[in-house]
Amino acid sequence: MSGIMLTKSATPIIGWVATLLGLIMEGIFNLLNMIGIPNIGFAIIIFTIVVYMLMLPLTIKQQKFSKLSNKMNPELQAIQKKYNGKKDNDSMMAMQNETQAVYAKYGVSPMGSCVQMLIQLPIIYALYKVIYAIPAYIGQVKGAFFPLVDKLIAETGSAEFIQGFRNAAMYAKQFTNELFMAGDKAYLQNTYIDVLNKASTPEWESLAEKFPSLAADIAATTEKLAEYNNFLGMNIGDSPSYFLSNAMADKNVLMIIGALSIPVLAAVTQWLNVKLMPQAESTNDQQNSMMQSMKMMNTVMPLMSAVFCFSLPAGVGLYWVASAVVRSIQQVAVNKHIDKMDFDELIERNKDKAKEKQEKRIKQMEKAGIDPKTISQYAAMNTRKVGSLSSSSKSSMTQEEKDAAMKKATEMYASKTPKPGSITAKANMVKYYNENKK
């Protein structure tokens, strides 16, 4: 526990993916450092491009599914219209079978796009985790906080002071953790780095005023971090709102434009990315309602991203802009690739694949001694038919046949040796006792 890296994500799956992506991020930063550009902003842009290029096959597969869905939607709508209002078992089963036949025809699954989404979402979320906690994944950036952090830990009241920083609330539990209370060195270091990594320029200045003996170390640390965080004249560790307030105070027009550029670009690029995404066609009223909700979200989200980028560190906004631009360029390329594809040929290939899988399943069943025809017959039966068969057989039996069947069943039951200690065994003991008593 003493070596735990608190600045890294500890969430299962997402944390593992973030660790892997962190190695890529650190490799990119080290390469930039080798050519004399140890810059986090450039590293974020290159890192975003690399990760989204790695996810390109999943994006293409997802778009192919979307195109195939649009092609088969008319057939699905026809089936839904055919069985509209029919709620009996036979109709419901027939509708299900015909729907499955359409999916089989196009070689896709109703949950086809979910697989790609389930793979992509942890990667995207882990990517954000890496961007938001750079020192946890880039050793050189984390090293910039030393020796200041160790000296700050030794100062009385430093923990209480940095807890007053704006973003310190998200790490409140770390300050009350038993390892922190016990003075675990690694835990203390990482907790301080968590907070200081999110500190704004005014908060660094207040830290120097509170602990004047550390002024030289604070200056050295902020100078090194400024070198890493400087992007086109802006410190991406600060928020655009901070830039704007300073620019307005100094009446610096260029700084005002620079402060507003990141949130505005975040909104515009997000909106453009949404417009380039292929829109699925609805097959029923429920899906139409969902699409209307999605349309509303697609309008609101770009505006929300602008609001968030205005108050969050500029580095986060830079990542949002870079990812939206990369996705947009990628989407244009994917759309051109998809448009050139022969979907009729693709459908035929998918049908052949589905047929091969079916034949493989049949061979496996035959090898196991299971008759596929029998399984199909049982699968086609519904509960109403079973009920009607059982009721008709009962009604056709005479009283003598019922008595004979009951007698046979009783004899078969009585002939079986019950398990010692079971309810049946105890019931038989009572039966034998009563018979002997008589």
N, C-alpha and C positions, 0 to 999 in steps of 0.2 A: 504493500500500500504506500510505502514511503516514496517510491519512485513514480507515482501516478502523475500523468500529465493532465492537469485539470483544464488547460486551455484547449485540449483536443476534445472532439465530440466523443462521448462515451456511449452514445445510443447504438444498440446492436444494428448491424448491417450498414446503417448510415455512417457510423463511426469507422467501420472497417473500410468502407469505400472512401471516406474522407482521408484516412491514413494513406491509401494508395494514391489518391489524387494529390495529397500533400507532397508525396515524393516527386511527382511530376512538376508541381509548382516550385519546389525547392531546386530541382534540376534546371528549370528555366531561369530562375533568379541567379543561380550560380553561373550559368552560361553568360547572362547579361553582365554579371560582375567581372567575369574573365575578360570581357571586351570593354570594360570600364564604364558600364551603364548599370550600376546596381539600383534599379528603379522598380518599385513595387507596381506603379501604374502600368508600365510597359509589360511587366511580368503578368499582370492580371489580364491584359488584352491578349497576349500570346497564349496564356493558359486557357482562356475561354475558347479561343479558336481551336486549340488542340483537342480539348474535351468534346466540343460539338462535332468535330470531324470524326472522332472515335465513335460517336453516336449516330453518324450518318446512315449506316446500314439499317438501324432500327427506324430512323425517320422515313427512309424509302419504303420499308415494309409497311409502316403504318399508313403512308399515303396510298400505297397499292390497295390496302384493305378498304380505305375510304372510297377510292374509285370503284372498286368492285361492289361496295355497298350501294353506291348510287345507281349502278347498273341493275342490281337485283331488287331494288326497292319497289319498282312497279309490279313485279311478280308477288312480292310480299304483300303489297297493298291489295292486289286482286284476291289473294287468299283470305285476308282479313275481311274484305268486303263480302266474299262468298259465305263466310261463317258468321257474319255480323248478327248479334242477337241470339245465336244458338249456344245454349249453355249445357246441353245434355252431354253425357260422357262420350257417346259415339262421335258427335260433332267436334268436341274438344280434342279427342284423340286424332281424328282425321285431319284437323287443322294443324296439330302438332307434327304429324307425319309429313304433311305436304310442305310445311315450313322447313323441316329438316331436309327434305328432298331438294329444296331450292338452295339451301346452304351447301349441301353436298355437290350440287351441280356446279356451283361456282368455286368449290374447293376451299371454303372458308368456314370459320367457326363463329357463332354468335358472340363469343368472347374474344375474337381475333385480335382486336386492337388493345385489349386490356393487358395482354402479355407484354407488349412493347411499353405501355405506360408504366406497368409495374417495375420494369427494368430501368426506365428512364427517370422516374421520379426520385428514387434514392440517389441516383448519380447527380441530378440537378440540385437536390437538397444538400448533398454532401459537398458539392462544388461551392455552394453559398457558405457552408460552414467553414471551408478553407479560407475563402475570401474574408470572412468576418473575423477570423482568428489567425491572422498571418503569422505572428510570432510562434504559434504552436507548431507550425509546419515548416518554417524556414529558420534554421538554426542561427544564421548570421543576423537576422532581424531580432531574434530573441536575445542574442548576445549584446545587442546595443543597449539593453536595459541594465547591464552590469558594468561597473560595480554598484551603480546607484541603488538597485533594489536591495542588495544585502545591507547597505548602509542605512537605507530608509527603514528596513525592518528593525534595525537596532535602535532607531529613534523612538522614544516614548510618545505615544499618542498619534503615531503615523497611521495606524490602521483605522482609528476613529476618524481621522481627518480625510483620508481618501474615500471613505464610505460616503462622504458628503458630495462626491462628484456625481455629475448628472447621470451617467450610465452605470454607476456602481450598484444600483438596486438589483440588477439582474444577477449579481454575484453575492447577494446578501447571505445566502445559505452557506457559502464557503467561509465566511467570517465567523460563523457559529459552529462549524464542523469540528469534530473532536480532534482531528489531525492539526487543524489550525490552532486550537486551544492548547494542544500538547507541544506546539512549537516545531512541528515537522518542517524541516528546511525546504524541501522540494515543494511541499504544499503551500507554504508561505510565499515562496518566490513566484509560483504560478498564479496565485491569487492576486498578488500585487501587480504582476504583469498584465493579467486580465483587465484590471481597472485602468492602469496607466496606458494601456494600448488604446483605450477608448477615450482617453482624456483629451480635452480641447486645449488650444493654446492658452486661453485665460486660466484654465485649471492648472496647467504646468506653471504658469506665472505665480499663481496663489501658493503652489507647493514650495516654490523658491522663497517666497515671503515668509511662509510658516517655518521653514527649516533653512535659515540663511547659511548654516555651516555646510549645507549640501549644494549650495548655489552653483559651485563649479561643476559638480557631477551632473546636476540637472541640466546645465547649459551644454555640457558635452553630449549628454543623451539626446536632448532635443535637437541638437545640431546634426547628429548622426541620423536620427529618425527623419528630420527634414530633408536630408539628402536622399533617403530611401523613398520618402513620400512625395517629393516634389514632382509635379506633373504639369507641364506647360505653365509654370509659375505659380501653381496652386499647391497647397499642402493637402493631399487627399485624406489626411487624418482629421481635418476640420470639416465642418458642415458648410454647405452653400449659404445657409442662413447667417453663419458667422462671417463668411466672406462679404456678404451683402451689407451687413451692419457696418463693417469696417470701411467698405468701399463708399457707402453713403456718407459716412462721417468724414472721409477724405475727399469726397466728391470726385472719385476716380471712376470715370465712365467705363473704361476697359475692364476694370475689376467688377463693376456691376454686371456687365455683359457676361463675364466669365462665371460669376456666381450663379446667374440665372441659366446659363447654358446647359449645365448637367441635368437639372430637373426638367427643363423644356425638351432636351434631346431624349431623355428617358421616356417622356410621354409620347413624343412623336414617333420614336422608333418602335415602342410597344404597339401603338396604333397601326403602324405600317405592317408590323409582323402579323397582327391579327387579320388585316385585310388580305394578306398574301396566303393565309391558310385556307385550304379548300373547305367549303361549307357542305356539310352532309344534308341530304334531303330527308324531310320527315315522312314517316309512314302512317302516323295516326295523330289524333288530337293530343295525346299525352306527350309524344315526341315534339310536336309543334310547340306546345307550351314550354317544354324544356329548351327548345331552340330560341324561343323568345327571351327566356331568362338568360341564356348564354349571350345573346346579342346585347342585352342590357349590361351584363358583366364586362363584355368586350369594350363597351363604351366607357364604363366607370373605371376599370382597372388602369388604363393609361393615365387618367387624371389622378388616381390614388398613388400611382408610382411617382408622379411629379411631386405630390405632397410629401411622401416618405423621403424621397431623395433630397428634398430641401432641408430636412432636419437631421438626416443620418449623415455619417461621415461620407465625404465625396468619393472615397474609394468604393463604397457599396454602390453609389450611383453610377460610377464609371463601369463597374461590372455589369449593371443592368443595361446600360447603353451598349456596351461591347457585345453582350449576349444577344440583345435584340437585333443588332446590326448583323451579327454572324448568322443568326437564325433566318433573317430576311434574305440575305444573300444565298444561304443554303436552300431556302424555300424556293427561290426563283430557279435555281439549278435543278432541284428535285422536280418541280412542276414541269420544266422542259423535258426532263428525262422520262417522267411518267407519261406526258403527252405523246412521246414518240413510241411508247410501248404498244404492241398489238394485244389488246385485252382479250380478243376472241381466242387467240392462240394460248394466252395465259390461262383462260378458263378451261380449255381442253386439257392443258397440262395438269391443272388442279383436279379435274375430273379423273384423269388417269391415276394420279397419286391417291385419290380417295378410293378408287377401285382396287388398287394394289393393297392399300391398308385393309380394306374389307376382306380381300382374298386371304391376306395374311392372318387375320383374326379367325376366319373360317378354318384354315389349316391348323391353327393352334387349338381350336375347339375340337376338331376331329382327332388330333393327336392325343388330346386329353380324354377321348372317348365320349364327347358330348355331341349330340346331333344338333347341328345349327338350325334345322327346320323345326325341331321341337321347341327350341328356345324362342324362335320367331313366333311360333304359334302361341306360346305362353305370354310373350310380350304383347301380342295383339289382343289378348283377352282383357275384358274390363270387368269391374266388380258387379255391374248390373247383370251381365250375362251369366256370371257365376251364380249370382243370387237366383236368377230365373231358372237355371238348370237344377239347382238344389231344390227349389220349391216345387218344380214340376215332378221331380223324381219322388218327392215325399207324397205329393197328392195322388200319384199313381199307385202307391202301395196300399194293399188291403190291410185290415186289422190283424189277420193271421200272420201276414208277412212282417208286420211291425213287431208283433210279439216274438216271432222267431228270431228276428234280427236283434232284438233286445236280449233274448236268452243267450244267443251266440256271443254277443258282446260281453255279457256278464260272465260267461264261462271263460272267455279269453282273459278277462281281467283277473278272475279268481285264480286262474292257472299260473299267473305270473308271480314269482317270488318277490315280495316287496323288500325294499332295502331296510335292514335293521335300524330301528329308531325312527323310521319315517312315519308320517301320519297314517299312511295306508297300513303299515305293520301294526300300529296301535289299534286302528279300526278293526283289523282282522282278529286281534286278541279279544276285543269286546264281543265280536260276532261269535267266536268259538266259545267264549264264556257263557253267553246267553243260550247257545245251542245245547251245551252240556248241562246247563241248569234245567232246561226243559226236559 
